[in-house]
């Protein structure tokens, strides 16, 4: 029997680009203010997940995303009407992939030993909506169907809590065998969390700046491999898996 390797793909910022959010915000607030709001909303979105983990509480990623835009627009002293908020959330659910993802999906379709999943902080409904509305992911539904979505929502805790990575390993049939699961993510906190939990991790460094993560440095944690795109990650994992 052919050995199987599970690959957990982070969704937002790894498979899906949030550039269209900035474009939508630009139509509402102008280019400069839109860039600030988009960056701040992303920062708050992640900050909220870490803070709520530490508090031992839970609120869905969808709701935290909504509140991150509310705070970012308030910081910028920009108006956010209920109608505009709905438009922004609709845009968030309709993102498309980075250019390197299409090739990765094609490769995965031809590599039966690699077992791909979407592993996300997002709720199942949020992620499946993205799978259906993203043109590239919709075309590759045979590679990443909705049945291969692993959300942390059922745990009521967010990455990088180690329970989320244990949940991913269990969902892919590798409970207690975390080293048989690869995470592919562009988020350093996610990569560090996965490696700390026992997974292998490919960090997607599209900007080419190299791995610089102070907490990872303090803890002696770094990616298993650094790649320029998701396609390169799939190539590397395929080679490593024999």
C-alpha atoms as a printed R data frame, in Angstrom:
    type eleno elety resid chain resno       x      y       z
1   ATOM     1    CA   UNK     A     1   0.000  0.000   0.000
2   ATOM     2    CA   UNK     A     2   1.264  3.478  -0.897
3   ATOM     3    CA   UNK     A     3   2.287  5.568   2.126
4   ATOM     4    CA   UNK     A     4   0.042  8.562   2.670
5   ATOM     5    CA   UNK     A     5   1.067 12.053   3.749
6   ATOM     6    CA   UNK     A     6  -1.521 14.546   4.960
7   ATOM     7    CA   UNK     A     7  -1.088 18.200   4.031
8   ATOM     8    CA   UNK     A     8  -3.008 20.825   5.984
9   ATOM     9    CA   UNK     A     9  -3.289 24.019   3.949
10  ATOM    10    CA   UNK     A    10  -4.023 27.216   5.822
11  ATOM    11    CA   UNK     A    11  -6.657 29.165   3.897
12  ATOM    12    CA   UNK     A    12  -6.562 32.933   4.469
13  ATOM    13    CA   UNK     A    13  -3.310 34.475   3.294
14  ATOM    14    CA   UNK     A    14  -1.909 31.114   2.167
15  ATOM    15    CA   UNK     A    15  -4.306 29.757  -0.468
16  ATOM    16    CA   UNK     A    16  -6.529 32.829  -0.670
17  ATOM    17    CA   UNK     A    17  -5.303 36.376  -1.229
18  ATOM    18    CA   UNK     A    18  -6.985 39.171   0.717
19  ATOM    19    CA   UNK     A    19  -6.041 41.716  -1.968
20  ATOM    20    CA   UNK     A    20  -9.653 41.965  -3.134
21  ATOM    21    CA   UNK     A    21 -10.618 43.186   0.350
22  ATOM    22    CA   UNK     A    22  -8.261 46.138  -0.021
23  ATOM    23    CA   UNK     A    23  -9.726 46.832  -3.459
24  ATOM    24    CA   UNK     A    24 -13.251 46.831  -2.061
25  ATOM    25    CA   UNK     A    25 -12.217 49.063   0.833
26  ATOM    26    CA   UNK     A    26 -10.572 51.448  -1.644
27  ATOM    27    CA   UNK     A    27 -13.917 51.949  -3.355
28  ATOM    28    CA   UNK     A    28 -15.395 52.918   0.006
29  ATOM    29    CA   UNK     A    29 -12.580 54.918   1.579
30  ATOM    30    CA   UNK     A    30  -9.936 55.689  -1.053
31  ATOM    31    CA   UNK     A    31  -6.614 53.918  -1.613
32  ATOM    32    CA   UNK     A    32  -4.561 55.251   1.298
33  ATOM    33    CA   UNK     A    33  -7.184 54.854   4.004
34  ATOM    34    CA   UNK     A    34  -8.142 51.446   2.617
35  ATOM    35    CA   UNK     A    35  -4.566 50.149   3.018
36  ATOM    36    CA   UNK     A    36  -4.502 51.255   6.646
37  ATOM    37    CA   UNK     A    37  -7.918 49.764   7.425
38  ATOM    38    CA   UNK     A    38  -7.105 46.450   5.711
39  ATOM    39    CA   UNK     A    39  -3.797 46.090   7.574
40  ATOM    40    CA   UNK     A    40  -5.320 47.052  10.917
41  ATOM    41    CA   UNK     A    41  -8.294 44.733  10.472
42  ATOM    42    CA   UNK     A    42  -5.970 41.796   9.792
43  ATOM    43    CA   UNK     A    43  -3.880 42.670  12.844
44  ATOM    44    CA   UNK     A    44  -6.954 42.889  15.050
45  ATOM    45    CA   UNK     A    45  -8.395 39.694  13.587
46  ATOM    46    CA   UNK     A    46  -5.322 37.703  14.642
47  ATOM    47    CA   UNK     A    47  -4.897 39.586  17.907
48  ATOM    48    CA   UNK     A    48  -8.466 38.779  18.882
49  ATOM    49    CA   UNK     A    49  -7.938 35.042  18.323
50  ATOM    50    CA   UNK     A    50  -4.842 35.035  20.533
51  ATOM    51    CA   UNK     A    51  -6.455 37.158  23.228
52  ATOM    52    CA   UNK     A    52  -9.621 35.094  23.367
53  ATOM    53    CA   UNK     A    53  -7.539 31.888  23.566
54  ATOM    54    CA   UNK     A    54  -5.713 33.317  26.572
55  ATOM    55    CA   UNK     A    55  -9.025 34.306  28.159
56  ATOM    56    CA   UNK     A    56 -10.385 30.767  27.838
57  ATOM    57    CA   UNK     A    57 -13.364 32.086  25.901
58  ATOM    58    CA   UNK     A    58 -14.611 31.668  22.325
59  ATOM    59    CA   UNK     A    59 -16.321 33.611  19.567
60  ATOM    60    CA   UNK     A    60 -16.500 32.434  15.955
61  ATOM    61    CA   UNK     A    61 -13.855 33.599  13.494
62  ATOM    62    CA   UNK     A    62 -16.585 35.141  11.387
63  ATOM    63    CA   UNK     A    63 -17.729 37.324  14.285
64  ATOM    64    CA   UNK     A    64 -14.153 38.239  15.217
65  ATOM    65    CA   UNK     A    65 -13.522 39.232  11.592
66  ATOM    66    CA   UNK     A    66 -16.606 41.447  11.645
67  ATOM    67    CA   UNK     A    67 -15.470 43.146  14.854
68  ATOM    68    CA   UNK     A    68 -11.922 43.579  13.544
69  ATOM    69    CA   UNK     A    69 -13.264 45.685  10.665
70  ATOM    70    CA   UNK     A    70 -15.436 47.643  13.076
71  ATOM    71    CA   UNK     A    71 -12.429 48.522  15.200
72  ATOM    72    CA   UNK     A    72 -10.135 49.231  12.238
73  ATOM    73    CA   UNK     A    73 -12.631 51.647  10.674
74  ATOM    74    CA   UNK     A    74 -13.256 53.282  14.054
75  ATOM    75    CA   UNK     A    75  -9.499 53.779  14.515
76  ATOM    76    CA   UNK     A    76  -9.380 55.415  11.089
77  ATOM    77    CA   UNK     A    77 -12.415 57.577  11.982
78  ATOM    78    CA   UNK     A    78 -14.196 56.139   8.967
79  ATOM    79    CA   UNK     A    79 -17.889 55.374   8.800
80  ATOM    80    CA   UNK     A    80 -18.941 51.734   8.553
81  ATOM    81    CA   UNK     A    81 -22.649 51.351   7.860
82  ATOM    82    CA   UNK     A    82 -24.418 47.999   8.285
83  ATOM    83    CA   UNK     A    83 -24.703 47.789   4.498
84  ATOM    84    CA   UNK     A    84 -20.972 48.422   4.044
85  ATOM    85    CA   UNK     A    85 -20.172 45.808   6.669
86  ATOM    86    CA   UNK     A    86 -22.241 43.230   4.794
87  ATOM    87    CA   UNK     A    87 -20.391 44.112   1.576
88  ATOM    88    CA   UNK     A    88 -17.001 43.702   3.268
89  ATOM    89    CA   UNK     A    89 -17.944 40.337   4.759
90  ATOM    90    CA   UNK     A    90 -19.283 39.189   1.383
91  ATOM    91    CA   UNK     A    91 -15.979 40.218  -0.189
92  ATOM    92    CA   UNK     A    92 -14.101 38.302   2.512
93  ATOM    93    CA   UNK     A    93 -16.075 35.174   1.655
94  ATOM    94    CA   UNK     A    94 -15.335 35.584  -2.066
95  ATOM    95    CA   UNK     A    95 -11.545 35.765  -2.177
96  ATOM    96    CA   UNK     A    96  -9.490 34.136  -4.927
97  ATOM    97    CA   UNK     A    97  -6.212 32.266  -4.826
98  ATOM    98    CA   UNK     A    98  -2.620 33.406  -5.199
99  ATOM    99    CA   UNK     A    99  -1.116 32.653  -8.649
100 ATOM   100    CA   UNK     A   100   1.070 29.797  -7.350
101 ATOM   101    CA   UNK     A   101  -1.919 27.899  -5.952
102 ATOM   102    CA   UNK     A   102  -3.341 26.776  -9.330
103 ATOM   103    CA   UNK     A   103  -0.204 24.789 -10.145
104 ATOM   104    CA   UNK     A   104  -0.207 23.279  -6.670
105 ATOM   105    CA   UNK     A   105  -3.786 22.084  -7.119
106 ATOM   106    CA   UNK     A   106  -2.922 20.537 -10.476
107 ATOM   107    CA   UNK     A   107   0.032 18.727  -8.923
108 ATOM   108    CA   UNK     A   108  -2.047 17.444  -5.996
109 ATOM   109    CA   UNK     A   109  -4.579 15.933  -8.411
110 ATOM   110    CA   UNK     A   110  -1.744 13.814  -9.849
111 ATOM   111    CA   UNK     A   111  -0.203 12.774  -6.520
112 ATOM   112    CA   UNK     A   112  -2.468 10.222  -4.805
113 ATOM   113    CA   UNK     A   113  -0.021  9.706  -1.934
114 ATOM   114    CA   UNK     A   114  -0.571 13.325  -0.820
115 ATOM   115    CA   UNK     A   115  -3.820 13.810   1.089
116 ATOM   116    CA   UNK     A   116  -4.747 17.526   1.102
117 ATOM   117    CA   UNK     A   117  -6.992 19.325   3.593
118 ATOM   118    CA   UNK     A   118  -8.001 22.907   4.291
119 ATOM   119    CA   UNK     A   119  -7.185 23.639   7.941
120 ATOM   120    CA   UNK     A   120  -8.570 26.926   9.152
121 ATOM   121    CA   UNK     A   121  -9.633 29.138  12.034
122 ATOM   122    CA   UNK     A   122 -12.672 29.920   9.901
123 ATOM   123    CA   UNK     A   123 -16.002 28.232  10.504
124 ATOM   124    CA   UNK     A   124 -17.011 25.382   8.212
125 ATOM   125    CA   UNK     A   125 -19.651 27.568   6.543
126 ATOM   126    CA   UNK     A   126 -17.122 30.384   6.037
127 ATOM   127    CA   UNK     A   127 -14.541 28.038   4.519
128 ATOM   128    CA   UNK     A   128 -16.960 26.097   2.322
129 ATOM   129    CA   UNK     A   129 -18.318 29.402   1.006
130 ATOM   130    CA   UNK     A   130 -14.770 30.350   0.015
131 ATOM   131    CA   UNK     A   131 -14.249 26.978  -1.663
132 ATOM   132    CA   UNK     A   132 -17.385 27.523  -3.726
133 ATOM   133    CA   UNK     A   133 -16.892 31.188  -4.643
134 ATOM   134    CA   UNK     A   134 -13.163 31.161  -5.386
135 ATOM   135    CA   UNK     A   135 -12.903 30.321  -9.115
136 ATOM   136    CA   UNK     A   136  -9.671 28.356  -8.705
137 ATOM   137    CA   UNK     A   137 -10.814 26.362  -5.677
138 ATOM   138    CA   UNK     A   138 -14.232 25.714  -7.222
139 ATOM   139    CA   UNK     A   139 -12.535 24.228 -10.302
140 ATOM   140    CA   UNK     A   140 -10.424 22.030  -7.999
141 ATOM   141    CA   UNK     A   141 -13.313 20.711  -5.907
142 ATOM   142    CA   UNK     A   142 -12.130 17.169  -6.689
143 ATOM   143    CA   UNK     A   143  -8.849 18.018  -4.918
144 ATOM   144    CA   UNK     A   144 -10.227 20.038  -1.996
145 ATOM   145    CA   UNK     A   145 -13.903 19.134  -1.558
146 ATOM   146    CA   UNK     A   146 -15.923 20.428   1.374
147 ATOM   147    CA   UNK     A   147 -15.432 17.050   3.070
148 ATOM   148    CA   UNK     A   148 -11.718 17.897   3.425
149 ATOM   149    CA   UNK     A   149 -12.326 21.039   5.500
150 ATOM   150    CA   UNK     A   150 -10.971 20.907   9.044
151 ATOM   151    CA   UNK     A   151 -12.134 23.853  11.154
152 ATOM   152    CA   UNK     A   152 -11.130 24.640  14.727
153 ATOM   153    CA   UNK     A   153 -14.682 25.838  15.372
154 ATOM   154    CA   UNK     A   154 -15.762 22.505  16.863
155 ATOM   155    CA   UNK     A   155 -12.966 22.831  19.448
156 ATOM   156    CA   UNK     A   156 -13.886 26.420  20.397
157 ATOM   157    CA   UNK     A   157 -10.214 27.374  20.376
158 ATOM   158    CA   UNK     A   158  -7.941 28.943  17.749
159 ATOM   159    CA   UNK     A   159  -4.484 28.284  16.355
160 ATOM   160    CA   UNK     A   160  -1.760 28.118  17.635
161 ATOM   161    CA   UNK     A   161  -3.244 26.204  20.579
162 ATOM   162    CA   UNK     A   162  -1.702 22.701  20.339
163 ATOM   163    CA   UNK     A   163  -5.155 21.126  20.484
164 ATOM   164    CA   UNK     A   164  -5.908 22.545  17.037
165 ATOM   165    CA   UNK     A   165  -2.969 20.685  15.469
166 ATOM   166    CA   UNK     A   166  -3.862 17.497  17.330
167 ATOM   167    CA   UNK     A   167  -7.383 17.923  15.942
168 ATOM   168    CA   UNK     A   168  -5.966 18.234  12.425
169 ATOM   169    CA   UNK     A   169  -3.910 15.065  12.854
170 ATOM   170    CA   UNK     A   170  -6.930 13.144  14.148
171 ATOM   171    CA   UNK     A   171  -9.177 14.411  11.334
172 ATOM   172    CA   UNK     A   172  -6.677 13.183   8.733
173 ATOM   173    CA   UNK     A   173  -6.306  9.763  10.340
174 ATOM   174    CA   UNK     A   174  -3.001 10.432  12.059
175 ATOM   175    CA   UNK     A   175  -4.014 10.739  15.690
176 ATOM   176    CA   UNK     A   176  -0.854 10.436  17.774
177 ATOM   177    CA   UNK     A   177   1.268 10.602  14.596
178 ATOM   178    CA   UNK     A   178   1.610 14.369  14.186
179 ATOM   179    CA   UNK     A   179   4.920 13.999  12.356
180 ATOM   180    CA   UNK     A   180   3.020 12.453   9.416
181 ATOM   181    CA   UNK     A   181   1.132 15.724   8.866
182 ATOM   182    CA   UNK     A   182   2.500 18.786   7.078
183 ATOM   183    CA   UNK     A   183   1.174 22.292   7.588
184 ATOM   184    CA   UNK     A   184   1.523 24.718   4.670
185 ATOM   185    CA   UNK     A   185   1.046 28.306   5.834
186 ATOM   186    CA   UNK     A   186   2.249 31.836   5.159
187 ATOM   187    CA   UNK     A   187   1.602 32.811   8.797
188 ATOM   188    CA   UNK     A   188   4.679 32.525  11.054
189 ATOM   189    CA   UNK     A   189   2.572 32.072  14.200
190 ATOM   190    CA   UNK     A   190   0.809 29.111  12.566
191 ATOM   191    CA   UNK     A   191   4.068 27.532  11.441
192 ATOM   192    CA   UNK     A   192   5.640 27.948  14.871
193 ATOM   193    CA   UNK     A   193   2.550 26.505  16.542
194 ATOM   194    CA   UNK     A   194   2.489 23.493  14.238
195 ATOM   195    CA   UNK     A   195   6.184 22.701  14.707
196 ATOM   196    CA   UNK     A   196   5.867 23.108  18.479
197 ATOM   197    CA   UNK     A   197   2.962 20.641  18.420
198 ATOM   198    CA   UNK     A   198   4.965 18.078  16.434
199 ATOM   199    CA   UNK     A   199   3.874 18.652  12.824
200 ATOM   200    CA   UNK     A   200   6.208 19.381   9.941
201 ATOM   201    CA   UNK     A   201   5.657 22.813   8.408
202 ATOM   202    CA   UNK     A   202   6.370 24.577   5.127
203 ATOM   203    CA   UNK     A   203   6.396 28.344   5.525
204 ATOM   204    CA   UNK     A   204   5.333 30.190   2.369
205 ATOM   205    CA   UNK     A   205   7.606 33.230   2.065
206 ATOM   206    CA   UNK     A   206   6.228 34.962  -1.023
207 ATOM   207    CA   UNK     A   207   7.966 38.236  -0.151
208 ATOM   208    CA   UNK     A   208  11.349 36.489   0.008
209 ATOM   209    CA   UNK     A   209  12.342 38.167   3.253
210 ATOM   210    CA   UNK     A   210  13.448 35.007   5.035
211 ATOM   211    CA   UNK     A   211  12.300 33.594   8.347
212 ATOM   212    CA   UNK     A   212  12.324 36.205  11.098
213 ATOM   213    CA   UNK     A   213  10.090 35.330  14.033
214 ATOM   214    CA   UNK     A   214  11.246 36.563  17.415
215 ATOM   215    CA   UNK     A   215   9.183 34.142  19.458
216 ATOM   216    CA   UNK     A   216  10.265 31.250  17.263
217 ATOM   217    CA   UNK     A   217  13.854 32.388  17.753
218 ATOM   218    CA   UNK     A   218  13.426 32.560  21.526
219 ATOM   219    CA   UNK     A   219  11.976 29.043  21.590
220 ATOM   220    CA   UNK     A   220  14.324 27.548  18.992
221 ATOM   221    CA   UNK     A   221  11.451 26.919  16.578
222 ATOM   222    CA   UNK     A   222  11.715 27.292  12.807
223 ATOM   223    CA   UNK     A   223   9.953 25.915   9.714
224 ATOM   224    CA   UNK     A   224  10.835 22.470   8.418
225 ATOM   225    CA   UNK     A   225  11.256 24.145   5.030
226 ATOM   226    CA   UNK     A   226  10.870 27.644   3.588
227 ATOM   227    CA   UNK     A   227   9.278 27.941   0.135
228 ATOM   228    CA   UNK     A   228   8.319 30.747  -2.231
229 ATOM   229    CA   UNK     A   229   4.859 29.425  -3.055
230 ATOM   230    CA   UNK     A   230   2.328 26.706  -2.350
231 ATOM   231    CA   UNK     A   231   3.388 24.876  -5.523
232 ATOM   232    CA   UNK     A   232   6.970 24.687  -4.251
233 ATOM   233    CA   UNK     A   233   5.676 23.399  -0.911
234 ATOM   234    CA   UNK     A   234   3.818 20.565  -2.634
235 ATOM   235    CA   UNK     A   235   6.933 19.668  -4.671
236 ATOM   236    CA   UNK     A   236   9.079 19.568  -1.531
237 ATOM   237    CA   UNK     A   237   6.609 17.504   0.488
238 ATOM   238    CA   UNK     A   238   6.236 15.067  -2.407
239 ATOM   239    CA   UNK     A   239  10.011 14.557  -2.524
240 ATOM   240    CA   UNK     A   240  10.263 14.196   1.241
241 ATOM   241    CA   UNK     A   241   7.443 11.665   1.203
242 ATOM   242    CA   UNK     A   242   9.204  9.524  -1.364
